[in-house]
Amino acid sequence: MNDDTNQLDLLDIKPPLELDPGDGTGPLWWVLAVLLIAGAALLWWAFRRPVKPPSPPSPDAVAQRKLREAWALLGTPALFAEAVADVLRVYLEERFKSHAPERTTEEFLNELQQMPQMTSEQKELLGQFLKFCDFPKFAQLDPSEEECRRLHGIAVKLVQETAPARPGSAPPQIVPPKIN
């Protein structure tokens, strides 16, 4: 036999690859980085300011907006008078913590006499306003457009006069729309 065919072409084994052992701090850097990120996240969570929900609008701002919206009902005097009266009753309930909407006009006016937050002129004006607003509701008498405008003006005046004063601010003006 031929010696050439019996010899297998095998390569020699390569010597082991020599790796630089380093100083052993490679994994330590990764652990340190993870700890720093976790610490930063913990600090952010601990010191973040809670998000405050927006404060609700003040009762007088809501009442003034609703009084502006009531102008759309001017063509139906009974609904207009009822809407304006309801706005004022709800405003007074929220502003002075009374129970105006659940009481009759007489009950509310009796309770009103105990409110030190309103002047006697305001109480008298409110009494006349509420009694006049009862006419369309109970006597089926529709107020004239001029009377509706006067009712609206009284409601706006009472809201503006009883609203809490804000430093450096003038009360907003509600101007009725012009009729052609």
C-alpha positions as CSV (number, residue, x, y, z in Angstrom):
1,M,0.0,0.0,0.0
2,N,0.9,3.4,-0.5
3,D,2.1,5.4,2.5
4,D,0.7,8.5,1.1
5,T,-2.8,7.3,1.3
6,N,-2.6,6.1,4.9
7,Q,-1.6,9.5,6.2
8,L,-4.5,11.6,7.0
9,D,-4.2,15.2,6.5
10,L,-4.8,16.3,10.1
11,L,-3.9,19.6,11.3
12,D,-2.2,20.1,14.5
13,I,-4.1,21.3,17.5
14,K,-3.8,25.0,18.1
15,P,-2.6,26.1,21.4
16,P,-5.2,27.6,23.8
17,L,-6.1,31.2,23.1
18,E,-4.6,33.5,25.7
19,L,-7.0,36.0,27.0
20,D,-6.1,39.1,28.9
21,P,-7.5,38.4,32.3
22,G,-7.9,42.1,33.0
23,D,-8.4,43.4,36.5
24,G,-11.9,41.8,37.0
25,T,-13.8,45.1,37.2
26,G,-15.8,44.7,33.9
27,P,-18.9,43.2,35.6
28,L,-18.5,45.7,38.5
29,W,-19.0,48.6,36.1
30,W,-22.2,47.0,34.9
31,V,-23.5,46.5,38.4
32,L,-22.5,50.1,39.3
33,A,-24.4,51.5,36.2
34,V,-27.5,49.5,37.1
35,L,-27.4,50.8,40.7
36,L,-27.0,54.4,39.5
37,I,-29.9,54.1,37.2
38,A,-32.1,52.5,39.9
39,G,-31.0,55.2,42.4
40,A,-31.8,58.0,39.9
41,A,-35.3,56.5,39.3
42,L,-35.9,56.2,43.0
43,L,-34.9,59.8,43.6
44,W,-37.1,60.9,40.8
45,W,-40.1,59.0,42.1
46,A,-39.5,60.2,45.7
47,F,-39.2,63.9,44.8
48,R,-41.5,64.3,41.9
49,R,-44.3,66.7,42.6
50,P,-47.7,65.2,42.4
51,V,-49.7,66.6,39.5
52,K,-52.4,68.8,40.9
53,P,-55.7,68.5,39.1
54,P,-57.0,71.8,37.7
55,S,-59.0,73.6,40.3
56,P,-62.7,73.8,39.5
57,P,-63.9,77.2,38.4
58,S,-65.3,79.4,41.2
59,P,-69.0,79.6,41.7
60,D,-69.2,83.2,40.5
61,A,-67.3,82.3,37.3
62,V,-69.7,79.4,36.6
63,A,-72.7,81.6,37.4
64,Q,-71.5,84.4,35.1
65,R,-70.9,81.9,32.3
66,K,-74.4,80.4,32.8
67,L,-76.0,83.9,32.9
68,R,-74.3,84.6,29.5
69,E,-75.7,81.4,28.2
70,A,-79.2,82.3,29.4
71,W,-79.4,85.1,26.8
72,A,-80.2,82.4,24.3
73,L,-83.6,81.9,26.1
74,L,-84.6,85.5,25.9
75,G,-87.2,84.6,23.2
76,T,-89.1,82.4,25.7
77,P,-89.6,84.7,28.7
78,A,-90.8,82.0,31.2
79,L,-87.8,79.7,30.5
80,F,-85.5,82.7,30.6
81,A,-86.8,83.8,34.0
82,E,-86.6,80.3,35.4
83,A,-83.1,79.7,34.0
84,V,-81.8,83.0,35.5
85,A,-83.4,82.3,38.9
86,D,-81.9,78.8,38.9
87,V,-78.5,80.1,38.1
88,L,-78.7,82.6,41.0
89,R,-80.0,80.0,43.4
90,V,-77.3,77.5,42.5
91,Y,-74.7,80.2,42.8
92,L,-75.9,81.2,46.2
93,E,-75.9,77.6,47.4
94,E,-72.3,77.1,46.3
95,R,-71.1,80.5,47.4
96,F,-72.7,80.6,50.8
97,K,-73.2,76.9,51.5
98,S,-77.0,77.3,51.7
99,H,-79.6,75.0,50.3
100,A,-81.4,77.4,48.0
101,P,-82.5,75.1,45.2
102,E,-84.2,72.7,47.6
103,R,-86.3,75.4,49.3
104,T,-89.3,77.4,48.4
105,T,-88.8,81.1,47.8
106,E,-90.2,81.9,51.2
107,E,-88.1,79.3,53.0
108,F,-85.0,80.6,51.3
109,L,-85.8,84.2,52.0
110,N,-86.2,83.3,55.7
111,E,-82.9,81.6,55.7
112,L,-81.4,84.5,53.8
113,Q,-82.1,86.8,56.7
114,Q,-79.5,84.9,58.7
115,M,-76.7,85.3,56.1
116,P,-74.2,87.9,57.3
117,Q,-72.4,87.7,54.0
118,M,-75.0,89.8,52.2
119,T,-76.1,93.4,52.9
120,S,-79.7,94.2,53.6
121,E,-80.0,95.9,50.2
122,Q,-78.7,92.7,48.5
123,K,-81.2,90.6,50.5
124,E,-84.0,92.9,49.6
125,L,-83.1,92.9,45.9
126,L,-82.7,89.1,45.9
127,G,-86.2,88.7,47.6
128,Q,-87.8,90.9,44.9
129,F,-85.9,89.1,42.2
130,L,-87.0,85.6,43.4
131,K,-90.6,86.6,43.9
132,F,-90.8,88.1,40.4
133,C,-89.3,84.9,39.0
134,D,-92.0,82.9,40.6
135,F,-94.8,84.7,38.6
136,P,-94.0,83.1,35.2
137,K,-93.7,79.7,37.0
138,F,-96.8,79.7,39.1
139,A,-99.1,82.5,37.6
140,Q,-98.3,81.7,34.0
141,L,-97.5,85.4,33.4
142,D,-94.7,85.9,30.9
143,P,-92.5,88.9,31.7
144,S,-91.8,91.4,28.9
145,E,-88.4,91.5,27.3
146,E,-87.6,94.6,29.3
147,E,-88.4,92.8,32.5
148,C,-86.3,89.8,31.4
149,R,-83.3,92.2,30.8
150,R,-83.9,93.8,34.2
151,L,-84.0,90.3,35.9
152,H,-80.8,89.4,34.1
153,G,-79.1,92.6,35.2
154,I,-80.1,92.0,38.8
155,A,-78.8,88.5,38.7
156,V,-75.5,89.7,37.3
157,K,-75.3,92.5,39.9
158,L,-75.9,90.1,42.8
159,V,-73.3,87.6,41.5
160,Q,-70.7,90.4,41.0
161,E,-71.4,92.0,44.4
162,T,-71.3,88.8,46.4
163,A,-68.3,87.2,44.5
164,P,-65.1,87.0,46.6
165,A,-62.8,89.8,45.8
166,R,-59.7,88.8,43.9
167,P,-56.6,90.9,44.5
168,G,-56.0,93.3,41.6
169,S,-58.9,92.2,39.5
170,A,-62.0,94.0,38.3
171,P,-65.2,92.1,38.0
172,P,-66.1,90.9,34.5
173,Q,-68.8,92.7,32.7
174,I,-71.6,90.9,31.0
175,V,-73.1,92.9,28.2
176,P,-76.4,91.8,26.7
177,P,-76.5,91.2,23.0
178,K,-78.0,93.9,20.8
179,I,-81.3,93.1,19.2
180,N,-81.8,94.3,15.6
